Amino acid sequence: MPPLIAENREGSLSVRDGNHRLGALQKLNKEKCHVIIWDDRSVGNILKVIEKKSNK
């Protein structure tokens, strides 16, 4: 399955490609999948959102 593509928007991830795949994964109760994350400002912003999500 291709990875989801998400954009970091103000510290929150927004799925830009793969909404139907995400819905299917949720129906299957999958907790993990491959995601490509982009942020136009910096890699540091991506690292912050990943750390925030992994601490939950």
Backbone as a chain_set.jsonl record, in Angstrom:
{"seq": "MPPLIAENREGSLSVRDGNHRLGALQKLNKEKCHVIIWDDRSVGNILKVIEKKSNK", "coords": {"N": [[0.839, -1.163, 0.0], [0.591, 2.229, -0.816], [2.275, 4.951, 0.901], [0.668, 7.216, 3.233], [0.286, 10.7, 2.666], [1.124, 13.484, 4.436], [0.72, 16.802, 5.707], [2.408, 19.048, 7.812], [0.651, 21.195, 9.682], [0.671, 23.871, 11.522], [1.506, 22.389, 13.789], [-0.09, 20.172, 13.683], [-1.025, 17.201, 12.001], [-2.111, 16.969, 8.692], [-3.82, 15.03, 6.467], [-3.004, 14.835, 3.151], [-2.989, 13.267, 0.923], [-4.469, 10.222, 0.536], [-6.741, 9.821, 2.049], [-8.874, 7.974, 1.763], [-7.508, 5.557, 2.056], [-6.664, 5.901, 4.682], [-9.135, 5.848, 6.0], [-9.866, 3.177, 5.484], [-7.819, 1.845, 6.849], [-8.438, 2.627, 9.446], [-10.937, 1.359, 9.782], [-10.056, -1.235, 9.825], [-8.823, -1.265, 12.201], [-6.092, -0.652, 12.344], [-3.107, 0.498, 13.747], [-0.754, 1.544, 12.885], [1.027, 2.883, 10.073], [2.756, 3.648, 7.005], [3.928, 6.934, 6.501], [4.449, 9.899, 4.721], [5.737, 12.958, 5.59], [5.478, 16.438, 5.199], [6.769, 19.774, 5.492], [6.78, 23.101, 4.824], [8.392, 24.911, 6.073], [10.485, 23.967, 7.933], [12.604, 21.154, 8.797], [12.813, 20.779, 11.476], [10.303, 21.494, 12.481], [8.773, 19.321, 11.672], [9.937, 17.282, 13.175], [9.187, 18.121, 15.734], [6.372, 17.762, 15.703], [6.227, 15.007, 15.357], [7.432, 14.075, 17.714], [5.583, 15.09, 19.533], [3.285, 13.573, 18.857], [4.21, 10.983, 19.425], [4.492, 10.98, 22.145], [1.977, 10.739, 23.186]], "CA": [[0.0, 0.0, 0.0], [1.391, 3.465, -0.81], [2.193, 5.683, 2.166], [-0.146, 8.417, 3.31], [1.079, 11.926, 2.591], [0.552, 14.428, 5.385], [1.393, 18.087, 5.848], [2.409, 19.621, 9.146], [-0.022, 22.496, 9.688], [0.589, 24.458, 12.86], [1.689, 21.364, 14.803], [-1.071, 19.108, 13.513], [-0.848, 16.561, 10.706], [-3.275, 16.985, 7.815], [-3.621, 14.079, 5.366], [-3.187, 15.511, 1.867], [-3.223, 12.205, -0.052], [-4.648, 8.927, 1.181], [-7.87, 9.832, 2.988], [-9.618, 6.712, 1.668], [-6.653, 4.533, 2.675], [-6.719, 6.128, 6.122], [-10.429, 5.337, 6.445], [-9.806, 1.709, 5.452], [-6.947, 1.433, 7.953], [-9.185, 2.825, 10.694], [-11.939, 0.295, 9.859], [-9.327, -2.465, 10.14], [-8.199, -1.03, 13.51], [-4.634, -0.594, 12.23], [-2.569, 1.619, 14.505], [0.474, 2.037, 12.264], [1.169, 2.831, 8.618], [3.818, 4.522, 6.511], [3.47, 8.297, 6.201], [5.428, 10.911, 4.312], [5.327, 14.237, 6.173], [6.227, 17.586, 4.709], [6.566, 21.076, 6.115], [7.48, 24.071, 3.978], [9.257, 25.79, 6.861], [11.733, 23.344, 8.388], [12.583, 19.773, 9.273], [12.61, 20.873, 12.918], [8.861, 21.489, 12.742], [8.314, 17.939, 11.498], [10.408, 16.53, 14.346], [8.374, 18.511, 16.883], [5.044, 17.14, 15.63], [6.419, 13.576, 15.567], [7.659, 13.901, 19.155], [4.299, 15.353, 20.196], [2.412, 12.429, 18.61], [4.731, 9.759, 20.05], [4.359, 11.105, 23.607], [0.575, 10.544, 23.587]], "C": [[0.896, 1.242, 0.0], [1.257, 4.19, 0.528], [1.179, 6.819, 2.082], [0.79, 9.612, 3.173], [0.376, 12.963, 3.456], [1.389, 15.695, 5.434], [1.302, 18.532, 7.296], [1.801, 21.011, 9.05], [-0.187, 22.945, 11.125], [0.659, 23.4, 13.959], [0.698, 20.217, 14.735], [-0.89, 18.516, 12.121], [-2.163, 16.541, 9.939], [-2.999, 16.061, 6.635], [-3.97, 14.779, 4.056], [-3.434, 14.512, 0.747], [-3.343, 10.894, 0.706], [-5.798, 8.887, 2.168], [-8.674, 8.538, 2.952], [-8.823, 5.561, 2.286], [-6.688, 4.66, 4.191], [-8.035, 5.595, 6.688], [-10.448, 3.82, 6.492], [-8.942, 1.189, 6.591], [-7.659, 1.565, 9.295], [-10.242, 1.735, 10.866], [-11.308, -1.041, 10.234], [-8.621, -2.387, 11.5], [-6.674, -1.089, 13.464], [-4.141, 0.652, 12.952], [-1.341, 2.243, 13.858], [0.383, 1.93, 10.75], [2.316, 3.763, 8.229], [3.219, 5.871, 6.123], [4.663, 9.126, 5.76], [4.904, 12.243, 4.824], [6.159, 15.348, 5.554], [5.826, 18.836, 5.47], [7.396, 22.06, 5.31], [8.49, 24.922, 4.751], [10.57, 25.138, 7.272], [11.512, 21.899, 8.807], [12.334, 19.762, 10.776], [11.136, 20.856, 13.291], [8.286, 20.081, 12.619], [8.716, 17.11, 12.717], [9.574, 16.858, 15.579], [7.017, 17.819, 16.864], [5.144, 15.625, 15.827], [6.62, 13.286, 17.06], [6.365, 14.092, 19.935], [3.361, 14.159, 20.063], [2.9, 11.183, 19.336], [4.638, 9.815, 21.572], [2.933, 10.894, 24.082], [0.315, 9.138, 23.972]], "O": [[1.87, 1.291, 0.752], [0.24, 4.057, 1.209], [0.873, 7.317, 0.999], [1.964, 9.527, 3.531], [-0.794, 13.282, 3.249], [2.603, 15.667, 5.23], [0.254, 18.41, 7.93], [2.366, 21.901, 8.414], [-1.061, 22.47, 11.85], [-0.054, 23.501, 14.957], [0.653, 19.379, 15.636], [-0.628, 19.246, 11.165], [-3.199, 16.144, 10.472], [-2.05, 16.282, 5.883], [-5.091, 15.255, 3.876], [-4.025, 14.864, -0.274], [-2.429, 10.501, 1.431], [-5.836, 8.015, 3.036], [-9.111, 8.054, 3.995], [-9.389, 4.697, 2.956], [-6.736, 3.657, 4.904], [-8.043, 4.959, 7.742], [-10.986, 3.235, 7.432], [-9.294, 0.199, 7.232], [-7.502, 0.718, 10.174], [-10.431, 1.233, 11.974], [-11.94, -1.877, 10.88], [-7.917, -3.314, 11.9], [-6.037, -1.522, 14.424], [-4.7, 1.735, 12.783], [-0.929, 3.341, 14.232], [-0.246, 1.019, 10.211], [2.779, 4.565, 9.039], [2.156, 5.946, 5.505], [5.741, 9.061, 6.35], [3.769, 12.623, 4.536], [7.375, 15.225, 5.401], [4.725, 18.948, 6.008], [8.598, 21.861, 5.138], [9.342, 25.577, 4.152], [11.644, 25.675, 7.002], [10.398, 21.481, 9.124], [11.712, 18.834, 11.294], [10.759, 20.269, 14.305], [7.403, 19.701, 13.389], [7.917, 16.326, 13.228], [9.283, 15.973, 16.383], [6.556, 17.337, 17.899], [4.24, 15.021, 16.403], [6.032, 12.346, 17.595], [6.081, 13.353, 20.877], [2.713, 13.768, 21.034], [2.083, 10.398, 19.818], [4.702, 8.771, 22.222], [2.698, 10.872, 25.29], [-0.81, 8.796, 24.336]]}, "num_chains": 1, "name": "protein.A"}
